Amino acid sequence: MAASVLKRWFFAIITMACMSACASTQDPGQSENDPFERLNRATFNFNRVVEHAMLRPTAKVYKAVLPQPVRNGVRNALDNLKEPVTFSNDLLQGEGKRAGTSLGRFLVNTTIGVGGLFDPATGMGLNAHQEDFGQTLAVWGAKEGAYIELPFLGPSTVRDSIGLAGTTLMDPFFWLAREADVEQLSYVRRSVGGIDKLERNLTRLDDLERNSLDYYAALRSLYLQNRRADVINGDGEELPELPDYDEDFAEHEEVGQPQITDTGAEK
């Protein structure tokens, strides 16, 4: 099961690269960082069908069934599981102080916070941030590469797609679940995280779509701005995260467009 997920990511990356290599011309209206926009738009439309047919109904049931305090606890626990990956990437980026914060948050919230259901670390001044391997690659000097829309996974770039696979391989809980032969827990964890974020942002996403002349272009712009801000750890204009269809769903602010926010701290 774990191998099938990684194969899906790499297959999508290779497929997009081959498609772009076969394209001999570029439409005048295409963005300079979206050289195969036509294919990306087709994939985007497919992802939208999946979102409306499966993810949105599930998110609405999730909200109706679980009260807010329970949803907050689920969110805290999921965020706590990301701390080891953030810690590792902080170290790889040479961010010793931020690595200490990540480690401190994990230890405090795992113990005092009852496995991460609560977040006492923030009250102790250990503020949350998140790092992934895509950001680490950027810090190391890897170029962003072309914008690509991955099937099921949503907005990405060549660098972030490779980083997505790397982030998974760095996650100790991914390997623990595999070792214990309960790989399904990894899928449950990712799915619940995506549904939770989508539930929190349904209204804002709908507002963004209504107020955008081109919804695809608006989301593309938000994603790229967000990732560029992530690389510099928010030094500059603060832009929340725009995630993928499989897990993270949209938090961002752009001039003339509604803000999509996340109650959890990001980057």
C-alpha positions in Angstrom: 0.0 0.0 0.0 2.7 2.5 0.9 4.6 1.7 -2.3 1.5 2.2 -4.3 1.2 5.8 -3.0 4.7 6.7 -3.8 4.4 5.1 -7.2 1.3 7.2 -7.9 3.2 10.4 -7.0 6.3 9.6 -9.1 4.1 8.4 -12.0 2.2 11.7 -12.0 5.5 13.7 -12.0 7.0 11.7 -14.8 3.8 11.8 -16.9 3.6 15.6 -16.6 7.3 16.0 -17.5 6.8 13.8 -20.6 3.7 15.8 -21.6 5.6 19.1 -21.3 8.5 17.7 -23.3 6.1 16.8 -26.1 4.5 20.2 -26.3 6.2 22.2 -29.0 4.3 25.4 -28.6 2.8 27.4 -25.8 -0.4 29.3 -26.0 0.0 33.1 -25.7 -2.2 33.3 -22.7 -0.3 30.7 -20.7 1.6 31.7 -17.5 5.4 31.5 -17.8 5.5 29.0 -14.9 2.6 26.9 -16.3 3.9 25.7 -19.7 1.3 22.9 -20.0 -1.7 24.8 -18.7 -4.1 22.9 -21.0 -3.4 19.6 -19.4 -3.3 21.1 -15.9 -6.8 22.6 -16.5 -8.1 19.2 -17.5 -6.6 17.6 -14.4 -8.0 20.5 -12.3 -11.5 19.8 -13.7 -11.2 16.1 -12.8 -10.1 17.0 -9.3 -13.1 19.3 -9.0 -15.4 16.5 -9.9 -13.8 14.3 -7.1 -14.1 17.2 -4.7 -17.8 17.8 -5.3 -18.8 14.1 -5.6 -16.9 12.8 -2.6 -14.9 15.2 -0.4 -17.5 18.0 0.1 -20.3 15.6 1.2 -17.9 13.9 3.6 -16.8 17.2 5.0 -20.4 18.3 5.7 -21.1 15.0 7.4 -17.9 15.3 9.5 -19.1 18.8 10.7 -22.6 17.6 11.4 -21.6 14.6 13.4 -18.6 15.9 15.4 -19.0 18.9 17.7 -16.4 21.7 17.5 -14.3 20.7 20.6 -13.9 17.2 19.1 -12.9 18.5 15.7 -10.4 20.8 17.5 -8.9 17.8 19.3 -8.6 15.9 16.0 -6.8 18.8 14.4 -4.4 19.2 17.3 -3.5 15.5 17.2 -2.9 15.6 13.4 -0.8 18.7 13.7 1.2 17.0 16.5 2.0 14.0 14.3 3.6 16.4 11.8 6.1 17.8 14.3 8.8 15.2 13.8 8.9 16.0 10.0 9.0 19.7 10.8 11.8 19.1 13.3 13.8 17.1 10.7 13.4 19.7 8.0 14.3 22.5 10.4 17.6 20.7 11.0 18.2 20.1 7.3 17.7 23.8 6.7 20.1 24.9 9.5 17.3 26.3 11.6 18.4 25.2 15.0 16.2 27.5 17.0 13.1 26.5 15.1 14.1 22.8 15.4 14.2 23.3 19.2 10.7 24.8 19.1 9.3 21.9 17.0 10.9 19.3 19.3 9.6 21.1 22.4 6.1 21.3 21.0 6.1 17.6 20.2 7.3 16.6 23.7 4.9 19.0 25.5 1.8 18.2 23.5 2.4 14.5 23.4 2.7 14.3 27.2 0.8 17.2 28.9 -1.4 17.5 25.8 -2.6 13.9 26.0 -1.2 12.6 22.8 -1.6 15.9 21.0 -5.3 16.3 21.6 -4.6 19.6 23.4 -2.0 22.3 22.6 -0.5 23.6 25.8 2.8 24.2 24.0 1.4 27.3 22.3 0.5 28.7 25.7 4.1 28.2 26.8 5.4 30.3 23.9 6.2 27.4 21.6 4.4 28.7 18.5 3.6 26.3 15.7 5.1 26.3 12.3 5.4 23.6 9.6 8.2 22.6 7.3 8.3 20.0 4.6 11.0 18.6 2.3 9.8 20.7 -0.6 10.8 23.8 1.4 14.1 22.2 2.3 14.8 21.6 -1.4 14.2 25.2 -2.0 16.5 26.3 0.8 19.2 24.0 -0.8 18.8 25.9 -4.1 16.5 23.6 -6.1 14.5 25.5 -8.6 10.7 25.7 -8.3 10.1 24.1 -11.7 6.9 24.2 -13.7 3.5 24.4 -12.0 1.6 21.1 -12.3 -1.8 19.9 -11.2 -1.5 16.4 -9.9 -4.5 14.0 -10.1 -6.2 13.7 -6.7 -3.3 15.7 -5.1 -4.0 19.0 -6.6 -1.7 22.1 -7.0 2.1 21.5 -7.0 5.3 22.2 -8.8 8.0 19.8 -9.9 10.1 20.6 -6.8 7.1 20.3 -4.4 6.0 17.0 -6.0 9.4 15.5 -5.3 9.3 17.1 -1.9 5.9 15.5 -1.2 7.4 12.0 -1.6 10.4 13.0 0.4 8.2 14.3 3.2 6.4 11.0 3.4 9.6 9.0 3.6 10.8 11.3 6.4 7.7 10.7 8.5 8.5 8.2 11.3 4.8 7.4 11.8 4.6 6.3 8.2 7.3 3.7 8.8 5.9 2.7 12.2 2.5 2.0 10.7 4.2 0.0 7.9 6.3 -1.9 10.4 3.2 -2.7 12.5 1.4 -3.8 9.3 -1.3 -1.1 9.8 -0.5 1.0 6.8 -4.2 1.8 6.6 -3.7 4.2 9.5 -1.6 6.4 7.3 -4.4 6.7 4.8 -7.0 7.4 7.5 -4.7 10.1 9.0 -4.3 11.8 5.7 -7.9 11.6 4.7 -9.2 12.9 8.0 -6.7 15.8 7.8 -8.0 16.7 4.4 -11.6 16.5 5.3 -11.0 18.6 8.4 -9.4 21.5 6.5 -11.9 21.3 3.7 -14.7 21.6 6.3 -13.2 24.7 7.7 -12.7 26.4 4.4 -15.8 25.4 2.3 -17.4 28.8 2.6 -14.2 30.7 1.8 -13.5 28.5 -1.2 -16.9 29.1 -2.5 -16.5 32.8 -2.1 -13.2 32.7 -3.9 -14.7 30.8 -6.8 -17.6 33.3 -7.0 -15.3 36.3 -7.0 -12.7 34.9 -9.4 -12.9 35.4 -13.1 -10.7 32.3 -13.5 -10.9 30.0 -10.5 -8.0 27.8 -11.7 -5.7 30.8 -12.2 -6.7 32.2 -8.8 -5.8 29.0 -7.0 -2.6 28.6 -9.0 -1.5 32.1 -8.0 -2.4 31.5 -4.3 -0.5 28.2 -4.2 2.7 29.7 -5.8 2.6 32.8 -3.6 2.2 30.6 -0.5 5.0 28.3 -1.3 7.4 31.1 -2.0 6.5 32.7 1.3 7.0 29.3 3.0 10.5 29.1 1.8 11.4 32.4 3.6 9.5 31.3 6.7 7.0 34.1 6.3 9.6 36.9 6.1 7.6 39.3 3.9 3.9 39.2 3.0 2.0 36.7 5.2 0.2 34.1 3.1 -1.5 31.1 4.6 -1.4 27.7 2.9 -3.2 26.5 -0.1 -3.2 22.7 0.0 -4.0 19.8 -2.3 -7.2 17.8 -2.9 -6.0 14.8 -0.9 -5.1 16.6 2.3 -4.8 20.3 2.7 -7.5 22.7 1.6 -6.9 26.4 1.0 -5.8 29.2 3.2 -4.7 32.3 1.4 -5.1 36.0 0.9 -4.7 37.8 -2.4 -5.5 41.4 -3.3 -9.1 41.7 -4.4 -10.0 38.1 -3.3 -11.5 36.8 -0.1 -9.1 35.4 2.6 -9.0 31.7 3.2 -7.6 31.1 6.6 -6.6 28.2 8.9 -7.1 28.3 12.6 -3.9 26.4 13.1 -0.5 28.1 12.8 1.3 27.5 9.5 4.8 28.1 8.3 
